[in-house]
Amino acid sequence: MSRVGLSDFIEAAAAKFGVPGVAVGVWAGGREVYASHGVTSVTNPLPVDQDTLFVLGSVTKPFTATALMRLAAEGRVDLEAPVRRYVPEFVLPDERAAEQITVSQLLNHTAGLDWRMSAETGEGDDALAAYVAKLADLELIAPPGARVSYSQVGYDLAGRIIEKVTGLTYERAIAVLLLQPLGLSHTTFATNDVMTRRFAVGHNLGEDGTFSVARQWKDSRANNPGGGAVSSVVDLLRWARFHLGDGRAEDGTRVLSAAALRQMTEQTVELRASTLGDALGICWFLRDVDGVRTVGHGGSANGQFAELLLVPERDFAVVALSNSGPDAGLAFNQAVVRWALENYLGVVDQDPEPLPYDDAAARDVVGRYENEMMTIDIATDGTGLTIECGIKPQIRAAADTELPPDLPPADLGLLPGDADEYLVTGGGLNGQRGSFTRDEAGAITGIDLAGRLFTRVPR
């Protein structure tokens, strides 16, 4: 284990990866440790501190899931009930599927809903209702319960359940159910709240190697349940401590039972060869690292990344927030988490070793894959495989806000075994692990990247 302290490590790591600003918090040995470095913006710089607000992206999802757990504990929601019990206007092109999808399937990404939906429904209080109405045109990627595929759509629909049950807007319901009783005063969804405090802006790396400020700061309001929260490293570490605890706030207020919190960390479905984890609990990704079970969730926004990881059996948590795109921000966060696990717990997280290049195996997976929003291209030059991931041109052209840049090609290696697993070994996707899907005849039909299914399409 290194003798380098947290502040020294994150300063060196931020410099190594070129991240403009970072904030990190660790809960270990019954005490909190914080470290910050860099600036909120390369064009209007202020020092990042432990109260600086960052966009959490999908680290919002555990808030949505925990709110539903509280409503379930109060008898207001049955997690095994169909979504239509609470949102009767929920319609899909597949009527039978719309009748079958349950609340729990939304929470563990087994509803068969696609990752994202290209839909803008404004910033009014009806944004989620209008978004759910547009699901009438969304084709399923699998029958309900048939497979795991990470879905922003599913969590936005879960947010609408919260609205219908409480009679409040999603944002107000989260405040009443969680933020206020837990004292999370630096966690919000509203830009009017954010602009009165110090906040980090996103940055994306241009082809000339310099950062530019990301002009879309956070996602649209309809995507708040899946990715719209804004918070500080202090609030996120307090949130982590709540999930490590007995369900009470720091002032003793009972928010949820300890049993309900433990239920969220119990496996509901297995994941295959995913960087996200070995299994899913209720929202949380579960992963065994060097003999210990970790519980966590990551998130991304336009030029910002967030990571939250818990180790319940060691009463440990680490939070990493960064304000740059995947080449820098995601790489920094991953490095921080691995360093913290090793230096505080002696837990070593290592990537598997890819196989040597095999031309026949490589050409089996070469092709184009896509989902509603993005494409993946896998290619070979006869000596190695590359993977390239980007937003569909028609989606980018139709957007009225700036979208993150596409990722340049990165090396991809196939992993040992017969599970069709792979590992990305460079670029903004470095360390991403996933798998290919085959049909009954043995032909490759899809690829899972970051838990999201991409279907193979003709070139």
C-alpha positions in Angstrom: 0.0 0.0 0.0 1.1 3.5 -0.8 2.1 6.1 1.9 0.8 8.9 -0.3 -2.1 10.7 1.2 -5.5 11.4 -0.4 -4.7 15.0 -1.3 -1.4 14.2 -2.8 -2.8 11.3 -4.8 -5.7 13.3 -6.3 -3.5 16.2 -7.2 -1.1 13.8 -9.0 -4.0 11.9 -10.7 -5.7 15.1 -11.8 -2.5 16.3 -13.4 -1.9 12.9 -15.0 -5.3 12.7 -16.6 -5.6 16.5 -17.2 -8.9 17.0 -15.3 -9.8 20.7 -14.7 -11.4 20.1 -11.3 -12.1 17.3 -8.9 -13.6 16.6 -5.5 -13.1 13.3 -3.5 -14.4 12.1 -0.2 -13.7 8.9 1.7 -15.4 7.4 4.8 -13.1 5.0 6.5 -12.3 4.0 10.0 -15.2 6.1 11.3 -14.0 9.4 9.9 -14.4 11.5 6.8 -11.5 12.6 4.6 -12.0 15.2 1.8 -9.7 16.4 -0.9 -10.3 18.9 -3.8 -8.1 20.1 -6.6 -8.4 22.4 -9.6 -11.0 24.8 -10.9 -14.7 24.9 -11.6 -14.2 26.2 -15.1 -11.3 26.8 -17.4 -12.9 30.0 -18.6 -14.2 31.4 -15.3 -12.1 29.6 -12.8 -12.9 29.3 -9.1 -11.2 26.7 -6.8 -13.1 23.5 -6.4 -13.9 22.8 -2.7 -15.8 20.1 -0.9 -19.1 22.1 -1.2 -18.8 22.7 -5.0 -21.8 21.3 -6.9 -21.3 18.7 -9.7 -24.0 17.1 -11.9 -24.4 13.5 -10.7 -25.8 11.9 -13.9 -26.9 8.4 -13.1 -25.8 8.6 -9.5 -29.2 10.1 -9.2 -30.8 6.7 -9.7 -30.2 5.5 -6.1 -32.2 8.5 -4.9 -35.1 7.5 -7.1 -34.9 3.9 -6.0 -34.6 4.7 -2.3 -37.6 7.0 -2.5 -39.6 4.2 -4.0 -38.3 1.9 -1.2 -39.6 4.4 1.4 -43.0 4.6 -0.4 -43.1 0.8 -0.3 -42.3 0.7 3.4 -45.2 3.1 4.0 -47.5 0.7 2.0 -48.0 3.2 -0.8 -46.2 1.2 -3.5 -45.9 -2.5 -4.1 -42.6 -3.1 -5.9 -44.0 -6.3 -7.5 -47.1 -4.6 -8.8 -47.5 -3.6 -12.4 -46.5 -0.1 -13.3 -50.0 0.5 -14.6 -51.4 0.3 -11.1 -49.8 3.7 -10.4 -49.5 5.1 -14.0 -52.6 3.8 -15.8 -51.8 6.0 -18.8 -48.5 4.0 -19.4 -48.7 2.7 -23.0 -46.2 0.9 -25.2 -46.6 -0.4 -28.8 -46.6 -3.9 -27.1 -49.8 -3.7 -25.0 -49.1 -7.0 -23.3 -45.7 -5.8 -22.2 -47.2 -2.5 -20.9 -49.5 -4.6 -18.7 -46.7 -6.8 -17.4 -43.9 -4.5 -16.5 -43.5 -4.2 -12.8 -42.0 -1.5 -10.6 -39.1 -3.8 -9.5 -38.3 -4.4 -13.2 -37.7 -0.7 -13.6 -35.4 -0.7 -10.6 -33.2 -3.5 -11.8 -33.2 -2.7 -15.5 -35.1 -5.9 -16.6 -38.2 -4.2 -18.0 -37.0 -4.5 -21.6 -37.0 -0.7 -22.1 -34.3 0.9 -24.3 -31.5 2.9 -22.8 -32.6 6.4 -23.8 -35.4 8.1 -25.7 -34.9 11.2 -27.8 -37.7 13.4 -26.5 -37.8 17.0 -25.3 -40.8 17.8 -23.1 -39.8 21.1 -21.6 -39.0 22.3 -18.1 -42.6 22.6 -16.7 -44.1 20.5 -14.0 -45.7 18.3 -16.7 -42.4 17.3 -18.2 -42.4 13.7 -16.9 -46.1 13.2 -17.7 -45.4 14.3 -21.3 -42.3 12.1 -21.5 -44.3 9.0 -20.4 -46.9 9.7 -23.0 -44.2 9.5 -25.7 -43.4 5.9 -24.6 -46.3 4.9 -26.8 -43.9 4.9 -29.7 -40.9 3.1 -27.9 -40.3 -0.4 -29.1 -39.0 -2.9 -26.5 -35.5 -4.4 -26.8 -36.6 -7.6 -25.0 -39.7 -9.0 -23.3 -40.1 -7.8 -19.7 -38.0 -9.8 -17.3 -36.0 -11.6 -20.1 -32.7 -9.8 -19.7 -30.8 -6.9 -18.1 -30.3 -3.7 -20.1 -29.5 -0.5 -18.4 -32.4 2.0 -19.0 -32.6 5.7 -18.3 -36.2 5.4 -19.7 -37.1 2.9 -16.9 -35.9 5.3 -14.2 -37.7 8.3 -15.6 -40.9 6.1 -15.6 -40.1 5.2 -12.0 -40.0 9.0 -11.3 -43.5 9.3 -12.7 -44.7 6.6 -10.3 -43.3 8.8 -7.5 -45.2 11.8 -8.8 -48.5 9.9 -9.1 -48.3 8.3 -5.7 -47.3 11.4 -3.8 -49.2 14.0 -5.7 -46.0 16.1 -5.9 -43.5 16.8 -8.6 -40.6 14.3 -8.7 -38.2 16.9 -7.4 -40.4 18.0 -4.5 -41.1 14.4 -3.6 -37.4 13.5 -3.4 -36.8 16.6 -1.2 -39.6 15.6 1.2 -38.8 11.9 1.3 -35.0 12.0 1.4 -33.1 15.3 1.1 -34.8 17.2 3.9 -34.8 14.4 6.5 -31.2 13.5 5.7 -30.0 17.1 5.8 -28.7 17.0 2.2 -28.8 20.8 1.8 -26.4 20.8 -1.1 -28.4 18.4 -3.3 -30.9 19.8 -5.7 -32.3 19.5 -9.2 -33.0 23.2 -9.9 -30.6 25.5 -11.7 -32.1 28.4 -9.7 -30.7 26.8 -6.6 -27.4 25.9 -8.2 -26.6 29.4 -9.6 -26.5 30.9 -6.1 -23.6 28.5 -5.1 -20.2 27.4 -6.4 -20.7 24.8 -9.1 -18.5 23.0 -11.6 -19.1 23.1 -15.4 -18.4 20.2 -17.7 -15.5 20.2 -20.1 -14.9 18.2 -23.3 -11.6 17.7 -25.0 -11.3 19.0 -28.5 -9.2 17.6 -31.4 -6.5 20.2 -30.7 -6.1 18.7 -27.2 -7.6 21.7 -25.3 -10.7 21.7 -23.1 -13.9 23.6 -24.0 -16.8 24.3 -21.6 -19.7 22.0 -22.2 -22.7 24.3 -23.0 -25.4 21.9 -22.0 -24.9 21.8 -18.2 -27.5 19.2 -17.3 -30.1 17.0 -18.9 -33.8 18.0 -19.5 -36.2 17.9 -16.6 -37.9 14.7 -17.8 -34.6 12.9 -17.3 -34.2 14.1 -13.6 -35.2 10.8 -12.1 -32.5 9.0 -14.0 -29.8 11.6 -14.1 -30.6 15.1 -13.1 -29.4 15.6 -9.5 -26.7 18.0 -8.5 -24.7 17.6 -5.3 -21.5 18.1 -3.5 -18.9 15.5 -2.3 -20.0 16.2 1.3 -23.6 15.5 0.7 -22.8 12.4 -1.3 -20.6 11.0 1.5 -23.5 11.7 3.9 -25.8 9.9 1.6 -23.3 7.0 1.4 -23.2 6.8 5.2 -27.0 6.7 5.4 -26.9 3.6 3.1 -24.2 2.1 5.3 -26.2 2.7 8.4 -29.4 1.6 10.1 -31.9 3.8 8.1 -31.8 6.8 10.4 -30.6 10.3 9.7 -27.8 11.8 11.7 -30.4 13.5 14.0 -32.0 10.1 14.7 -35.0 10.5 12.4 -36.1 7.2 11.0 -36.2 7.4 7.2 -36.1 3.7 6.2 -35.5 0.5 8.0 -32.1 -1.2 8.1 -33.7 -4.2 6.5 -34.9 -2.2 3.6 -31.5 -0.8 3.0 -30.0 -4.3 3.2 -32.6 -5.4 0.7 -31.4 -2.9 -1.8 -27.9 -4.5 -1.7 -29.2 -8.1 -2.2 -28.8 -9.6 -5.6 -32.0 -9.5 -7.8 -30.4 -10.5 -11.1 -27.0 -11.5 -12.4 -24.9 -9.5 -14.8 -22.6 -11.1 -17.4 -19.1 -9.6 -17.9 -20.0 -6.1 -17.1 -17.8 -3.3 -15.8 -20.8 -2.1 -13.8 -20.8 -5.2 -11.6 -21.5 -8.9 -11.2 -25.1 -8.4 -10.3 -27.8 -5.9 -9.6 -29.6 -5.3 -6.3 -32.4 -2.8 -6.2 -30.6 -0.1 -8.4 -27.2 -0.8 -6.9 -24.5 -2.5 -8.9 -22.9 -5.3 -6.9 -19.4 -6.5 -7.5 -16.9 -8.7 -5.8 -13.4 -7.2 -5.7 -10.5 -9.1 -4.2 -12.8 -11.0 -1.9 -15.1 -8.2 -0.7 -18.5 -7.2 -2.0 -18.8 -3.6 -3.3 -22.0 -1.7 -3.8 -22.0 1.3 -6.1 -23.2 3.4 -9.0 -21.6 5.7 -11.5 -22.9 8.6 -13.5 -22.1 10.8 -16.4 -23.3 14.2 -17.7 -22.0 16.4 -20.5 -18.3 16.7 -19.5 -18.8 15.5 -15.9 -18.5 12.2 -14.2 -19.5 10.9 -10.7 -18.7 7.7 -8.9 -20.1 6.4 -5.6 -18.8 3.1 -4.1 -19.7 1.4 -0.8 -18.1 -1.6 1.0 -20.8 -2.4 3.6 -18.8 -5.1 5.4 -16.0 -2.6 6.0 -18.2 0.5 6.7 -16.4 2.2 3.9 -17.4 4.6 1.1 -15.6 6.7 -1.6 -17.0 9.5 -3.7 -15.2 10.9 -6.8 -16.5 13.9 -8.8 -14.8 15.3 -11.9 -15.6 18.0 -14.5 -14.3 16.6 -17.7 -15.2 14.0 -20.4 -14.4 10.3 -20.3 -10.7 10.4 -21.5 -10.0 12.4 -18.3 -12.9 12.5 -15.9 -13.9 8.8 -16.0 -10.3 7.7 -16.0 -9.6 9.9 -12.9 -12.6 8.6 -11.0 -11.7 5.0 -11.7 -8.2 5.6 -10.6 -9.4 7.2 -7.3 -11.7 4.4 -6.5 -9.0 1.7 -7.0 -6.5 3.7 -5.0 -8.9 4.2 -2.2 -9.8 0.5 -2.0 -6.2 -0.5 -1.9 -4.9 2.2 0.4 -7.7 2.2 3.0 -8.8 -1.5 2.8 -6.0 -3.4 1.1 -8.4 -4.4 -1.6 -6.8 -4.6 -5.1 -8.9 -4.3 -8.2 -7.3 -5.5 -11.4 -8.5 -5.9 -15.0 -8.3 -9.3 -16.7 -5.7 -10.0 -19.3 -7.1 -10.1 -23.0 -6.2 -13.0 -25.3 -3.6 -12.6 -28.1 -5.2 -11.4 -31.3 -7.0 -14.1 -33.3 -8.2 -13.1 -36.7 -11.1 -15.5 -37.0 -12.5 -14.6 -33.6 -12.0 -10.9 -34.4 -13.8 -11.0 -37.7 -16.7 -12.8 -35.9 -17.5 -9.6 -33.9 -16.6 -6.9 -36.4 -19.6 -4.8 -37.4 -21.9 -2.0 -36.5 -24.2 -2.1 -33.4 -26.8 0.5 -32.4 -29.5 1.4 -29.9 -32.0 4.3 -29.9 -29.3 7.0 -29.4 -25.8 5.6 -30.3 -23.8 3.4 -32.5 -20.8 1.2 -31.9 -18.3 0.3 -34.7 -15.9 -2.6 -34.1 -13.2 -3.0 -36.7 -9.9 -4.8 -37.3 -6.8 -4.1 -39.3 -5.7 -7.7 -39.2 -3.5 -7.2 -36.1 -6.0 -5.9 -33.5 -9.6 -4.9 -32.8 -10.8 -1.3 -32.2 -14.1 0.0 -30.8 -15.6 3.4 -31.6 -18.7 4.8 -29.9 -20.7 7.8 -30.9 -24.1 9.5 -31.0 -26.2 8.9 -34.1 -25.8 11.7 -36.6 -29.6 12.2 -36.8 -29.8 12.5 -33.0 -27.0 15.1 -33.0 -28.5 17.0 -35.9 -32.0 17.2 -34.2 -30.7 18.2 -30.8 -31.2 21.9 -29.8 -28.4 21.7 -27.2 -24.8 20.7 -27.3 -24.2 16.9 -27.0 -20.9 15.3 -25.8 -18.4 14.5 -28.5 -18.0 11.1 -30.0 -15.3 8.9 -28.6 -12.3 8.1 -30.8 -11.4 4.5 -31.6 -9.9 2.5 -28.8 -8.3 -1.0 -28.6 -10.5 -3.9 -27.7 -9.4 -7.3 -26.6 -11.3 -10.5 -26.3 -11.2 -12.3 -23.0 -10.5 -16.0 -22.2 -13.4 -18.4 -21.9 -16.5 -19.2 -23.9 -18.7 -16.3 -22.6 -17.9 -13.9 -25.5 -16.5 -11.3 -23.2 -14.2 -8.3 -24.1 -12.2 -5.6 -22.5 -11.5 -2.1 -23.8 -7.8 -1.2 -23.3 -7.5 2.4 -24.2 -9.2 5.8 -24.8 -12.3 7.1 -23.1 -13.7 3.6 -22.7 -10.6 2.2 -21.1 -11.4 -0.6 -18.7 -14.9 -1.1 -19.9 -15.8 -4.8 -19.9 -18.8 -6.3 -21.6 -20.0 -9.2 -23.7 -21.5 -10.2 -27.1 -24.8 -11.8 -27.5 -25.4 -14.7 -30.0 -28.6 -16.2 -31.4 -29.5 -19.9 -31.4 -27.5 -20.4 -34.5 -24.4 -19.0 -32.9 -24.3 -15.7 -34.8 -23.4 -12.5 -33.0 -26.5 -10.3 -32.7 -25.6 -7.7 -30.1 -23.1 -6.2 -27.7 -23.5 -4.9 -24.2 -21.5 -1.8 -23.3 -21.8 -0.2 -19.9 -24.9 -2.4 -19.3 -26.6 -1.1 -22.4 -27.6 -3.4 -25.3 -26.6 -2.4 -28.8 -28.1 -4.6 -31.6 -26.0 -5.6 -34.6 -27.2 -3.9 -37.9 -26.2 -4.4 -41.5 -23.4 -2.2 -42.8 
